[in-house]
Amino acid sequence: VNAANTTALKKSEAKYKDLVEKASIAISTSNKKGKIKFFNADFADLFGYSHEEMLSKFQHNFIHEDHLKQVQKFTEDRMAGKFAPDRYEFKAIKKDSSEFWVEMKVSLLIEHQKIIGTRNYIWDITERKNSEFRFRNLFSKMNSGVAILRYEKELDEVFISEMNVAGLKILHKSLKQVIQQSFNYCFPANMPIELRNTILRAYHSGTAEWIPQYLNGMPLDRKS
């Protein structure tokens, strides 16, 4: 029976490793100290190391110093059974010291009801981050007031996620005063409910709508 179980286990492990190698995603496992215990070819290629070189690596070898402390804190909390995000982004470094951005999804490895390490899935998101940086640069320098909103369905409320400098000047508020605050809190109380409804319609339909300007709570004609 033991021999049969051992054979079945080996076949299962071989099948898993075959799937991992064909996944086209950088995958690794590491122990509680961050030592890389298993990795596929995509993982080694992502960081520019050979298979032999990767055998001696730890997770911290791939994390840029700007984000090392934060990622290590996540790891320490996770290994201690505390809350830690299971998906996050950080700046990574390759063997040739070049920098790039990655997103990592982490799941716990548990054996005999004890945490023994993690399984890690990593994606190169450099292109996406560069696009975000270009957008933020444009966003911050625009002369028109711009806000990024998010809708919380459970609360049926709109919240401010971001606002540029021009928008803050219009409202005469600081970023700290508006960030994560509700739409009703940030905008004048005498603005008609139609303004909020227009935003919600645009959110649900994905179609842009013109929002009229207001003066003392009354809508101005588009040509005014």
N, C-alpha and C positions, 0 to 999 in steps of 0.2 A: 504494500500500500504506500509506504514511504517513498519507494523507488518510483512508483507511478506518479505520485504527487510532485516529486522532484522533476521528473521529465515534463510534466504538464506545466510546471512553473517556468522551466527553462524555455519551453516553446512559447509561452506567453510573453516572457521578457524579450525573446528574439523578435517576436511579432511587433511588440511595442517599439523596440529600437528601430526596426525597419520602417515603421510608420513615422517616427520622429525624424529619421534621415530624409524622408520624402516630403516632409511637411512644408518646406519652403519658408519656414519661420525659424529664427534663432531660438533654440531651446537649450536649457541647461538645468542641472540640479546642483544644489550646494548644501553642505552640512551647516550646523548651527554656528560654526565659526566663519562661514562664508567661503570655505574651500570648495572649489568646483570639483564635483564628483563625476558628473556626466555631462556631455555636451554633444551637439550634432555638428555637422560640417558647416552649416549656415552660421552657427554661433562663432566658430573659430574664424570663418571668413569675414564676418561682420567686424571683428576687432583686429584682423590682420595677422593672426598668429597661426603657426602650424599646429598640427595635432599634438606633437611632442611638447611644444612650448606651453600649450594650454593646460597640460597635465599638472603644472605646478602653480597655477594661478588661483587667486582669490577674487571674490567679487569686487573688492575695493581697488583692484588693479585696473578696472575699466571705468571707474567713476572720476569725473573731473573734480578737482579740489574745491571748486565753487559749490558743489552739491554733495560732497562726500559726507560731511557731518550730518546733513539731514537724512540721507539715504541710510547711513549707519544707524541713526536713531530709529528709523522705521524697522530695520532688521532686528535691533535689540528688543524693541517693544514686541514685535511679532514672535520672536523666540521665547519671550517671557510670558506669552499668552495674553498680552495686552492688545488693545486695538491699534492697528496700523493700516493705512490704506493699502488695498491690494492691487491698485493700478496707479502709476504715477510716471511723470516725465523727469528726465534729468540730462545734463550734458555729460557725454561719455568721451573717452579718449582711446584712440587706436594705438597699435604698437609703434607707429611712426610719429606719435604725439599729436596727430591731427585731431581736432575736436568735431563732434557731431552730436545731434540730439537723438535720444531714444525714448520710447515709451515701454514700460515693463509691467507685465501682469504677473503677479506672484500668487502661488497657492502653497499651502502647508503640506509637508510630507509628515505623516504620522505613523508611528510603528509601536505596537503594544500600548496604545493610548498615550504615547509621548511624542512631542514634536522633535523630529530629528533633522529637519532642514526644510528647504523650499524647492519647488519647481518653478522655473522662470521662463517666461515667454517675452521676447524682445523684438521691437520693430524700430527701424530707422525712420524717424519722423523729421529729419533735417529740412527737407523741402517744405513741409507744412509749417514748421517753426519759422523759417525764413519768410514765408508768406505772411505769417502772423506779425512778425517784426515790421515788415513793410507796411502792413495795414495800420499797426499801432503808431508808426511814425507819421503816416498821413493823417490818421485820426487825431493825433495830438496837435497837429499844426493847422488844422482846418479853421477858417475864420468863422464858420457857422457852428452853432451849438449842436452837438451830436451826443446822443445817449444810446447805450446798448441796454435793452430791456430783456427781462425774462418773465415768463408767465408761470405762476404756480397754480396748477389746476385745482388742487385740493382747497386752496384759499380763495380761488377766483380773484386773484390779485396780481398786479403787474409790479415788478421790482426793478430798481436801477442796478445794473451790474457794473457799468462803466459810464463815465461822462468826460468829455474833453474839456480843456481849459475854457474855451469860448462858451460852452454850455454852463459851466460853473459861474462865469461872470454874469451871464444873463439872469441866473437864479440868485446871485449874490450869496452863494454858499461855497463851502470847501468840499473837497472830495470826501473827506471823512464824514461830513454831514449828510451826503446823499447816497454813498455806496451801500448797497443792500437795503436801502429804504424803499418804501412803497411809492408808487407813482403819485398817489393822493397826497402823501407827505411832502414830496419834493416840488409839486406844482401848486400854484395859487388855488385857494379854495373856491374862488369865483369862476374858475374855468368850467364850462358846461360838461356834463357827463358824456356828451357826444364825442369829446376829444378822446376819452378813455375807450369808448366803444369803437372808435375808428381804429385805434391801435390794436384792439383785440380782433377786429375783423381782418386786418392786414396780417396779423399773426396766424390766424386759423386758415386763411385763404392763400397766403404766400404772395398776394398781389399788393403792390404798393398803392397807397391812397393819399391824396392831397389832404392835409390838415389845415384848416383856415387859421389865420392869425387872430388873436383876440386882444381887445382893448377894454379894460374895465369889465371883463366878463362877457362882452358882446363880440360876436364874430365880425371881422372886417371883410368887406368885399375883396375878392382875389385881386382886383385891379387897383385897390386903394393903396 
